[in-house]
Each structure stands twice: as C-alpha cells, then as structure tokens.
C-alpha cells in the first residue's frame, strides 16, 4: 500500500512539473517579438495584389459612366415634367 502511494506521489509530481513546464513555455513564446517569416511576407504581397485587383475592377468604366449619365438625364426629365 505504501509503495502504491509512493508511486502515485512521484507520478503526481512529474505530472505537475510537466504541466507547469508547458505553461511556462507557452508564456515565454507569447512574449517573443514577432518576426516576419517568408510565408508572412508572401501573404502580405498576396493581400496587396488582391486589393489592387479589387480596386481595378471597382473603378467605373466607360459603360458605367454612360449609365450614370443616362440616369442623371432621366432624373432631370422627370424633374422638369413635375
């Protein structure tokens, strides 16, 4: 019985030590300064490219401007009829 209690005590001590080691390691890693890895830099470049493509697509083309001009002309005609 005493032998089992002694084994349990040792296992409990080891488990506590390992758990606290993991917690300390996790806290230490969160305190490390952030460095941009090559993957981080590549991701930033992809984000920039997506924004540039989105800006190019969202710009008003000639058909969009012509449609807006027609809308304004239609509104002016409606206003003048009222």
Secondary structure, DSSP 4 states (H G I P E B T S, - for coil): -HHHHHHHHHHHHHHHHHHHHHHHHHHHHHTSPP---HHHHHHHHHHHHHHHHHHHHHS--HHHHHHHHHHHHHHHHHHHH-
